[in-house]
Every structure is written in structure tokens, then in C-alpha cells.
Amino acid sequence: MSRTMTSAMVASFLFLVACGGGGSAQVELKTGGDATPPPSDTAATAAASDVGEAHLKGDHLEIDHQILFDTDSDHINEAQSQKVLGDLVALLKAHPELVHLRIEGHTDVRGSAEHNQDLSERRAKAVAQYLNSHGLPNVKIDSKGYGQSKPLCSEDSDACHDKNRRVEFLVVKD
């Protein structure tokens, strides 16, 4: 606090006392750049990182349910994926600071490596097109397919194959 402000406060107090002012006086000082900002609402900030089935987790977005495609196709099964896709759009709209997103497609090991690579690229691109078509003009969206090269598990089971067939979302720092 500057010496001038301190002097002004003391003078105001002495004036009140000298004039017989009793009771209490409240003085509110507003200063420029050195004012303490109001405390932030951390609950609201945390809530903004979650929109339904979509969650912002550091440098990536997580979804509670996989985006599903028709068998051996890049056609999104919108009936089963509409909720999670809508939540992704809402999360991206709630976070204008997210300006670059990479969508990564993955497959299981069934089929040839070349076919799976192509399928993963087309699926990632389909999700990118879906998001772009839902009003995200400030978000640059890239897509990349990894085929079967980055499995999450290696068991020969339906559960493992399901886990490996996925789309992931990476926030790119430009």
C-alpha cells in the first residue's frame, strides 16, 4: 500500500473521531494491479474438465465408452456412439484453449497389417470429420492411424480385441 493511501486512511479516521463520529466505519480500498483477485472456484474448474462421458486429462481426452463402427468399416455407428460423440463436442466447446487435437485410430490384430493400418486411418479420419461437422471452427483436428502396432493387450480373447480396437484423443501443444 502506498504512503499516500495510508495517509489518506489515517486522515479519514482522525476526521471521523474529531467530528464525534461514533460507531464503526468501513473503508474499501480498490487498487489496480496489486489487488488480490477473488478466490477461484476450483469445483467449477474441475467440473469443466468433465462433460458426461468425455474427460479432459492433461494432454489427452478420455471417453467412458468406445466409439463404435460398423464391422470392418469406417462408418460410425451413431446410434451407439451418439452420446459419447456429443459429449466430446461439448467438452471441446467448453475448452476454447484446446486448439489442436489429434485423433488416433487403432485396430486389433485380426486381419492383415496393411488392411488394419488402412482401417485405423479411415476410422480416425471419420471421427475427425464428425467433430469438424459439429461446429468446432477454432480446433485444428488431425487424424492418424496406427493399425495394430500399439496394442493395449496381447491376449487372443474377445475382450482384448475389443480393448485394442479404439480411438484416442491427444491434445497437441503447438
C-alpha positions as CSV (number, residue, x, y, z in Angstrom):
1,M,0.0,0.0,0.0
2,S,1.4,3.4,-0.9
3,R,2.3,6.1,1.6
4,T,-0.3,8.4,0.1
5,M,-3.1,5.9,0.6
6,T,-2.0,5.2,4.2
7,S,-2.0,8.9,4.9
8,A,-5.5,9.3,3.4
9,M,-6.8,6.5,5.6
10,V,-5.3,7.9,8.7
11,A,-6.7,11.4,7.9
12,S,-10.2,10.0,7.3
13,F,-10.1,8.1,10.6
14,L,-8.9,11.2,12.5
15,F,-11.7,13.3,10.8
16,L,-14.3,10.8,11.9
17,V,-13.0,10.8,15.5
18,A,-12.6,14.6,15.7
19,C,-16.2,15.1,14.4
20,G,-17.6,12.9,17.1
21,G,-18.4,10.1,14.7
22,G,-19.1,7.1,16.7
23,G,-19.9,3.5,15.7
24,S,-17.9,1.9,13.1
25,A,-16.6,2.9,9.7
26,Q,-15.8,0.7,6.8
27,V,-13.3,1.8,4.2
28,E,-13.0,-0.2,1.0
29,L,-9.8,0.3,-1.0
30,K,-9.6,-0.7,-4.6
31,T,-6.2,-0.7,-6.1
32,G,-5.0,-1.5,-9.6
33,G,-2.7,-4.3,-10.4
34,D,-1.8,-5.2,-6.8
35,A,-5.3,-6.1,-5.8
36,T,-5.8,-9.7,-4.6
37,P,-8.2,-11.4,-7.0
38,P,-11.2,-13.2,-5.6
39,P,-10.5,-16.9,-4.9
40,S,-11.2,-19.2,-7.8
41,D,-14.0,-21.7,-7.7
42,T,-11.9,-24.9,-8.1
43,A,-15.1,-27.1,-8.1
44,A,-16.3,-25.2,-11.2
45,T,-12.9,-25.6,-12.9
46,A,-12.8,-29.3,-12.1
47,A,-16.4,-29.8,-13.4
48,A,-15.5,-28.2,-16.7
49,S,-13.0,-30.9,-17.3
50,D,-15.8,-33.5,-17.4
51,V,-18.7,-33.4,-19.8
52,G,-20.8,-36.5,-19.5
53,E,-18.7,-39.4,-20.9
54,A,-15.8,-37.1,-22.0
55,H,-13.0,-36.1,-19.7
56,L,-10.0,-33.7,-20.1
57,K,-7.0,-35.4,-18.5
58,G,-3.8,-33.4,-19.0
59,D,-2.7,-33.9,-22.6
60,H,-5.5,-36.1,-23.7
61,L,-9.2,-36.6,-23.7
62,E,-10.7,-39.8,-22.3
63,I,-14.1,-41.3,-23.1
64,D,-16.1,-43.7,-20.9
65,H,-17.3,-45.8,-23.9
66,Q,-15.7,-46.6,-27.2
67,I,-16.8,-45.0,-30.4
68,L,-18.2,-47.9,-32.3
69,F,-18.0,-48.6,-36.1
70,D,-19.8,-51.0,-38.3
71,T,-17.9,-54.2,-38.7
72,D,-14.7,-53.8,-40.9
73,S,-15.8,-50.3,-41.8
74,D,-15.1,-46.7,-41.1
75,H,-18.8,-45.9,-40.8
76,I,-19.5,-44.7,-37.2
77,N,-22.4,-46.5,-35.5
78,E,-24.0,-43.2,-34.4
79,A,-26.9,-44.9,-32.7
80,Q,-24.5,-46.5,-30.2
81,S,-21.9,-43.7,-30.2
82,Q,-24.1,-40.6,-30.3
83,K,-23.8,-39.8,-26.5
84,V,-20.0,-40.0,-26.3
85,L,-19.6,-38.1,-29.5
86,G,-21.9,-35.3,-28.3
87,D,-20.1,-35.1,-25.0
88,L,-16.8,-34.8,-26.9
89,V,-18.1,-31.9,-28.9
90,A,-19.5,-30.2,-25.7
91,L,-16.1,-30.7,-23.9
92,L,-14.2,-29.2,-26.8
93,K,-16.6,-26.2,-27.0
94,A,-16.2,-25.7,-23.2
95,H,-12.4,-25.5,-23.6
96,P,-11.5,-22.9,-26.2
97,E,-7.9,-23.2,-25.2
98,L,-7.8,-26.6,-26.9
99,V,-6.9,-25.5,-30.4
100,H,-5.2,-28.7,-31.8
101,L,-6.4,-32.2,-31.4
102,R,-5.0,-35.4,-32.9
103,I,-7.3,-38.4,-33.2
104,E,-5.6,-41.7,-33.3
105,G,-7.1,-44.9,-34.6
106,H,-6.2,-48.4,-33.5
107,T,-7.2,-51.9,-34.5
108,D,-6.9,-55.4,-33.2
109,V,-4.5,-58.0,-34.8
110,R,-7.2,-59.8,-36.8
111,G,-6.7,-59.2,-40.5
112,S,-3.5,-58.2,-42.4
113,A,-1.3,-55.4,-41.0
114,E,-1.9,-53.4,-44.3
115,H,-5.7,-53.7,-44.0
116,N,-5.7,-52.8,-40.3
117,Q,-3.4,-49.8,-41.0
118,D,-5.8,-48.5,-43.7
119,L,-8.9,-49.2,-41.5
120,S,-7.4,-47.4,-38.5
121,E,-6.6,-44.3,-40.7
122,R,-10.1,-44.2,-42.1
123,R,-11.7,-44.6,-38.7
124,A,-9.6,-41.8,-37.2
125,K,-10.5,-39.6,-40.2
126,A,-14.2,-40.4,-39.8
127,V,-14.2,-39.2,-36.2
128,A,-12.3,-36.1,-37.2
129,Q,-14.9,-35.3,-39.8
130,Y,-17.7,-35.9,-37.4
131,L,-16.2,-33.5,-34.9
132,N,-15.4,-30.9,-37.6
133,S,-19.0,-31.1,-38.8
134,H,-20.4,-30.2,-35.4
135,G,-19.2,-26.6,-35.0
136,L,-15.6,-26.5,-33.8
137,P,-14.1,-23.8,-36.1
138,N,-11.2,-23.0,-33.7
139,V,-10.0,-26.5,-33.3
140,K,-7.5,-27.9,-35.7
141,I,-8.1,-31.7,-35.9
142,D,-5.6,-34.1,-37.3
143,S,-6.1,-37.9,-37.6
144,K,-3.6,-40.7,-37.6
145,G,-3.9,-44.5,-37.8
146,Y,-1.7,-46.9,-36.1
147,G,-3.3,-50.1,-37.2
148,Q,-2.3,-53.0,-34.9
149,S,1.1,-51.5,-33.9
150,K,0.1,-50.2,-30.5
151,P,-2.0,-52.8,-28.7
152,L,-3.1,-52.3,-25.1
153,C,-3.1,-56.1,-24.5
154,S,-1.8,-59.2,-26.4
155,E,-4.2,-62.0,-25.3
156,D,-6.2,-63.8,-28.0
157,S,-9.6,-63.0,-26.5
158,D,-12.6,-61.1,-27.5
159,A,-12.1,-58.7,-24.5
160,C,-8.6,-58.0,-25.6
161,H,-9.5,-57.5,-29.2
162,D,-12.3,-55.1,-28.1
163,K,-9.8,-53.1,-26.0
164,N,-7.3,-52.8,-28.8
165,R,-10.0,-51.5,-31.3
166,R,-10.2,-47.9,-30.1
167,V,-9.9,-44.2,-30.9
168,E,-7.8,-42.0,-28.7
169,F,-7.6,-38.2,-28.5
170,L,-4.4,-36.3,-27.9
171,V,-4.2,-32.6,-27.2
172,V,-1.3,-31.2,-29.3
173,K,0.7,-28.4,-27.9
174,D,1.7,-26.1,-30.8
